[in-house]
Amino acid sequence: MNKKEQELTTKIEFRIIEIKKISYFEKDFLEFELKEEDITHGNLALGLELKIDGEQGVLSFIIKANFYYNKDSENYELFGVEALYRFQVKDFKSSFACNKVGEYKIPDGLMLTFLDISTSGTRGMLSVLNTNPAYRKIILPLVDKQQLLSSLKKRQ
């Protein structure tokens, strides 16, 4: 991030206007003939979608996090959540350049802040929503927000 982007990022004011669970699922690992020891070393599949409403100055992040176990080249989805995070940015139109209709240049620093809030909130939702005691013991892996941002930029 260059100095100009860094200065802009530190001056931007925003508020969280909505955090919402869209969906949640939890399956019993015994249904897949797995043992409790198996699921402590599972995998996390993370999906991300971004929507920008320039008129309202709102950025919406939809995070999908599914924890699964891979056995004999087959994935067993154990639990997952889809959550919405909406952020309203003060003076949105004057803060961000619009390249094309509806296409805004948002500084990486700000995007990483929103991703931090969204992924941390999703991690918290999983810890609250999981009812299986074995699932509560699982340590979810860290998420590389820079890699997540890079993959998001490629799709935009």
N, C-alpha and C positions, 0 to 999 in steps of 0.2 A: 504494500500500500504506500503510495507516495505521500509527501507531506501535505499537499492540498486535500487529498482524501481523508487523511488522519485528522486535520483541523475540522473538516466538515463533519466527520463522524462524531467528534467530541461535542459539537455544538447542537446536534440534532436532539430534539425532545420528542419522546413518544410515550404512549401509554398502552397497556394491554387492555383491549376492550372485550375480549372473549377467549375463554379456554373451555373447550368442550370435548367430552368423549363422544366420538361418533359411533364406535362399535368396540366390542370386546368379546373374546372367546377364550375358553379354557377347557382343555380336554384332559382326562385322566391318563397319565402315562401308562397305567396298568392295562388300559385298553389296547395298547400297542405291544404288550408283553415286554415292557421295559422295566428295569429295576431303578430304584431311587439313585443308585450310584451312577447309572447311565446318564441321567439328565443333568448332572452337575457340570458336565462338559459339553453343553449344547452350543448352538450357533444362533446368531441374531441376524435376521434379514430386516434391513431398514429401507423404507421407501419415503420419498419426499416429493411434495408438490407445492408449488408457489403460485399464488394468484395476486395480482396487483390491481387495485382499484384506485387509479390516479385521481378520479373525481372526489372520492371520499378520503384519499390519503391513507389507504388501508393496505397492508400486506398481510396475506393469509397463508399460513403454512399448515399443510396437512401432513402429519407424520404417521407412517404405518410401521409398527415394530412387531415382528413375529419371532418368537423363540422356538427353535426346532432342534430335533435330534436326528442325526444321520446314522442309519444302521443298514448295512448291506446295500449301499448306494441308494437308499430310499430315505426321503425326508419325512419325519413325523412332526407335524406342527402341534406344539403343546399348548401355547397360549400366545395371545397377541392383542394389540390395541391399535385403534386408529383414532387420532386426536386432531383437533383443530385449534390453532393459535392465531389470533388476530391482533395486529398491532396498528395503532393509528399514529401517524407521524405528523407533528405540527409543521405547518408551512411546507407541506409535501411538494407542491408544484414549484415553489421557488427554490427548494433545496436540491431537486434532482432534475438533471437535463432529460428531456424527452427526445430520443433519437427518431422514432417513428410514432405513429399513432399508438398510444398505450404502451410504448416500450421505454422504460426508464432506466437510467444508469444509477444503481444503488451501490454505495461504497461497500467493499468487501468487509470492512470492520463492522459496519452496522448489520450486514447480513449474518456475520458470525455471531454477533450478539443475539440476534433473533433466533439463530439456530441453537445457541447455548440454552436459551430459555426454553425453547420448544423441546429439545431432546431431554433436558433435565426434568421438565414437567412430565414428559411421557414416561420416563424412568420412575418418577414418583407415582404416576397413575398405575403402572404395573405393580408396584409394591403394595398399593392400597387395594387393587382389584383382585389380585391373586388370592384364592381361598385355599388352595392346596398347600399344606404346610411344607411339602418338599419343594415347591416352586419358590416359596419365600426364602429358601436357603441359597438359591442360585445367585451367583455374582454375575451380573450382566457386564459384557465387555465395554470398554471405553469406545466412544465414537469419535472418529477423526472428522471434526467439523470442516476442516479445510478440504478434505477429500469429498465430503458431502456437498460442499459449496461448488467445487469444481464439476462434479457430476450434474448438479442443477444447472450450472451455466452452459454446459454442453447441450442440454435439452432445450434451453430457451432460444 
